[in-house]
Amino acid sequence: MNTVIGKSGQTMHRLEDDRLLRGKGRFVDNLNITGQVYLHVVRSYCGNAKINILNSDSVKNMSGVLAVFTGEDLISDGILPIPVTLPYKRPGGKLALSEPYHALAQGMVRFVGQPVAIVVAETREQAIEAAECLEVEYKEYPAVTDLLKAANPTAPRLCAELPDNIAAAESLGNAKQVDEIFSTAHHITRMDLINNRVVGSPLEPRGLLCDIDQDEGTLTLHASHQSATRLHDFLCSVFQLNPELLRVIVRDIGGGFGTKVAVYPEDILVVFATKKLKRPVKWTATRTEEFQASVHGRDHRNVAELAFDSEGTILALRVNTLANTGAYLINPALLIPLGLMCKVITSVYHIPAMYLDTRCVLTNTAPIGAYRGAGRPEGIYPMERLMDMASREMGIDPVTIRKNNIIPSESLPYKTLAGEVFDSGNFPVVLEKAVKLMDWDGFPLRKAESDRRGMLRGRGLACYIEWTGGDLSETVRIEAQSDGKVTLFSGTQNMGQGLETVFTQLLSEKLQISMDSIKVVLGDTKLVKGMGSFGSRSLFVGGSVLLEGTNDFLQKGKELAAEVLEAAVADLLYKNGRFEVTGTSIGVGLFELAAKQTEQSFSTETVKTVEGRSWPNGCHIAEVEIDPETGNVRLVRYGNVDDAGNMINPMIVDGQIKGGISQGAGQALLEHSVYDPEGQLLTASFLDYAMPRADDLPVFDSATYTDAPCQTNPLGAKGVGEIGTVGSIPTVANAILDALWDQGVRKFDMPAHPQKIWQLLQDAKN
């Protein structure tokens, strides 16, 4: 029992962990409904082909099979494709475009794993057996999976209405001005960088279970999704459905990392099958399906340049980017390179001029979506790789070159070239603290010790700033019941980041009641309103609106108490769960007041918008050792100082940052989603796709900086869910190249697979 009063800034164990550790999690695959049937997706094994389904009628007659549905069935029922709602444009000014992304392929498949048909049967085994008997004829066409080749005007086209594969494009800045600066610069650092494609791998694969009320026709979809409301709205749009007829419930998710914020074909297919069969329909993704058909992340190619004067001061930044979108456009595939990357690409530095040219390229690969950081690692990575390379080329220490260009605290608030405003921070102090934390000056001794053991030691540093927020509006409802409970209804979504704990702490502190008197309800479109969790928005947006909501709740409580106590509202105060008349002992308890209402409860609903983004920032430093005989890379030291603003629960902040570092290090060291030229996915399981494990990581030496609270929200909090990833990717990559530099290696692209590193060392010898 949590009989204590929660306090902001206090470390507390997570409330969620008790039931999760006891095996009482509420995951979709644990949920079963009487009479449910099972859906299996037949997926394309070709990267680009015309399809013809030959024997669906005979498969329908197999044992236990209830239905076989194809793309024609969706079209005949008027089911719309997955909508793209962002107004980005392609060259020439027309709206961004790909072929429509239907839940089932319409005559053509454009990536391996694309849904071709679905089979629904009484058991999962019967559905799989029938699906294996479905004959699909493929007429294959040339595929294109490589970004550079796909951007070539002569490449096979993925959209008939486009003259090439450029689905969208945008530029930012004055190209002529930047070209002139570069033409007279003392020094130019140029890098051709690949931000490798990765696959998000949450602990729980996606799962869906849809039920139907036979009398009223209402649908209830149980989903593992990061925003029940967004999924609800998209599905209502696709089915042209009255919103009152669909309810979406999200319980435990088991990790999201952005991969569960997209709308997927399976979301549509499970609802479609339920509507058609009038039976509950269940689908759970296999891990192979997640590799093939969940959204992938990153996959950018940058030609990035910095111009400097003779003192190492930045004059201008110029970046040309090719961003892979996959075979079809979904919202994040456009937002990441065109809407988010530009907001952070200048990092924490004063850059007088900038020109960005970004093209979004269609390829015969799975669609690109959000993955932890979504746009911010894509922006910070080229900038911080450039800064380390410039320090080598100009003979300036990596710390010094950053100090020379960092935005001083007295310049805040600072407006960037992208029009964003950094409201708070102290970037120089954070850098200094990280350098001290990691004993920067002691590195030569550690390098010498590694040399004696025949190991190559390298050091990398990266500063970063993070745009957080997504939608800045949120809704909370607070209800007091006569049974001694206060229930918070919030539109944000818990997916493992500890929201139940943090929100309970906040509400307990504000209402001065014990934590075990509070219940948190999330993820149910019948009960909550709001935007869900993505973009590190949950606390600084959702928590800030909660803070405002408690004020509304207490004000209503005072008004109701004034009637009960026959006193003026202005004469009432609230303390320790009780409304009292000032200067007397006359009062009424919060729950006693609820019992006196007609409904045995009272509540308030608050809709608020925070003033602006939060801008967490930090400095990360890593050291690696490389075995030149095998190419094996070990991350041996890692330290970070992160400006998190005001923290509600420091332990949860620390866990979020370290988890993010682990994922970023995983991309730099191990992870890579690879297609061959014909469109086959070569990394479709954990046998081929290497995830970081505990023994791949050192003990992190982490610290937080809290002396610059955010100015755009009443909590003073900054979103921290993704900052570890944003900082760690360039940090580890810089350390790897530093270790290889003395051996003559001048270029390194992630990931640092041993065979790649060994080959780089061999090539440098020749």
Stockholm file with secondary structure:
# STOCKHOLM 1.0

chainA/1-766         MNTVIGKSGQTMHRLEDDRLLRGKGRFVDNLNITGQVYLHVVRSYCGNAKINILNSDSVKNMSGVLAVFTGEDLISDGILPIPVTLPYKRPGGKLALSEPYHALAQGMVRFVGQPVAIVVAETREQAIEAAECLEVEYKEYPAVTDLLKAANPTAPRLCAELPDNIAAAESLGNAKQVDEIFSTAHHITRMDLINNRVVGSPLEPRGLLCDIDQDEGTLTLHASHQSATRLHDFLCSVFQLNPELLRVIVRDIGGGFGTKVAVYPEDILVVFATKKLKRPVKWTATRTEEFQASVHGRDHRNVAELAFDSEGTILALRVNTLANTGAYLINPALLIPLGLMCKVITSVYHIPAMYLDTRCVLTNTAPIGAYRGAGRPEGIYPMERLMDMASREMGIDPVTIRKNNIIPSESLPYKTLAGEVFDSGNFPVVLEKAVKLMDWDGFPLRKAESDRRGMLRGRGLACYIEWTGGDLSETVRIEAQSDGKVTLFSGTQNMGQGLETVFTQLLSEKLQISMDSIKVVLGDTKLVKGMGSFGSRSLFVGGSVLLEGTNDFLQKGKELAAEVLEAAVADLLYKNGRFEVTGTSIGVGLFELAAKQTEQSFSTETVKTVEGRSWPNGCHIAEVEIDPETGNVRLVRYGNVDDAGNMINPMIVDGQIKGGISQGAGQALLEHSVYDPEGQLLTASFLDYAMPRADDLPVFDSATYTDAPCQTNPLGAKGVGEIGTVGSIPTVANAILDALWDQGVRKFDMPAHPQKIWQLLQDAKN
#=GR chainA/1-766 SS CCCSCCCTTCCCCCTTHHHHHTTCCCCGGGCCCTTCEEEEEEECSCSSEEEEECCHHHHHTSTTEEEEEEHHHHHHTTCCCCCCCCCCBCTTSCBCCCSCCCSSCSSEECSTTCEEEEEEESSHHHHHHHHHHCCEEEEECCCCCCHHHHHSTTSCCSCTTSSSSEEEEEEEECHHHHHHHHHHCSEEEEEEEEECCEECCCSSCCEEEEEECTTTCCEEEEECCSCHHHHHHHHHHHHTCCGGGEEEECCCCSCCTTTTSSCCHHHHHHHHHHHHHCSCEEEECCHHHHHHHSCEECCEEEEEEEEECTTSCEEEEEEEEEEEEESSCCHHHHIIIIIIHHHHTTTTBCCSCEEEEEEEEECSSCCBCCCTTTTHHHHHHHHHHHHHHHHHHHTCCHHHHHHHHBCCGGGCSEECTTSCEECSCCHHHHHHHHHHHTTGGGHHHHHHHHHHTTCEEEEEEEEEECCBCSSCEEEEEEEEETTSCEEEEESSCCSSSCHHHHHHHHHHHHHTCCGGGEEEECSBTTTCCSCCSCTTCIIIIIIHHHHHHHHHHHHHHHHHHHHHHTCCGGGEEEETTEEEETTSSCEEEHHHHHHTSTTSEEEEEEEEECSSCBCCEEEEEEEEEECTTTCCEEEEEEEEEEECBSCSCHHHHHHHHHHHHHHHHHHHHTCCCCBCTTSCBSCCSTTTSCCCCGGGSCCEEEEEECSSCCSSSTTCBCCCTTHHHHHHHHHHHHHHHHHHHTTTCCCCCSCCCHHHHHHHHHHHHC
#=GC SS_cons         CCCSCCCTTCCCCCTTHHHHHTTCCCCGGGCCCTTCEEEEEEECSCSSEEEEECCHHHHHTSTTEEEEEEHHHHHHTTCCCCCCCCCCBCTTSCBCCCSCCCSSCSSEECSTTCEEEEEEESSHHHHHHHHHHCCEEEEECCCCCCHHHHHSTTSCCSCTTSSSSEEEEEEEECHHHHHHHHHHCSEEEEEEEEECCEECCCSSCCEEEEEECTTTCCEEEEECCSCHHHHHHHHHHHHTCCGGGEEEECCCCSCCTTTTSSCCHHHHHHHHHHHHHCSCEEEECCHHHHHHHSCEECCEEEEEEEEECTTSCEEEEEEEEEEEEESSCCHHHHIIIIIIHHHHTTTTBCCSCEEEEEEEEECSSCCBCCCTTTTHHHHHHHHHHHHHHHHHHHTCCHHHHHHHHBCCGGGCSEECTTSCEECSCCHHHHHHHHHHHTTGGGHHHHHHHHHHTTCEEEEEEEEEECCBCSSCEEEEEEEEETTSCEEEEESSCCSSSCHHHHHHHHHHHHHTCCGGGEEEECSBTTTCCSCCSCTTCIIIIIIHHHHHHHHHHHHHHHHHHHHHHTCCGGGEEEETTEEEETTSSCEEEHHHHHHTSTTSEEEEEEEEECSSCBCCEEEEEEEEEECTTTCCEEEEEEEEEEECBSCSCHHHHHHHHHHHHHHHHHHHHTCCCCBCTTSCBSCCSTTTSCCCCGGGSCCEEEEEECSSCCSSSTTCBCCCTTHHHHHHHHHHHHHHHHHHHTTTCCCCCSCCCHHHHHHHHHHHHC
//
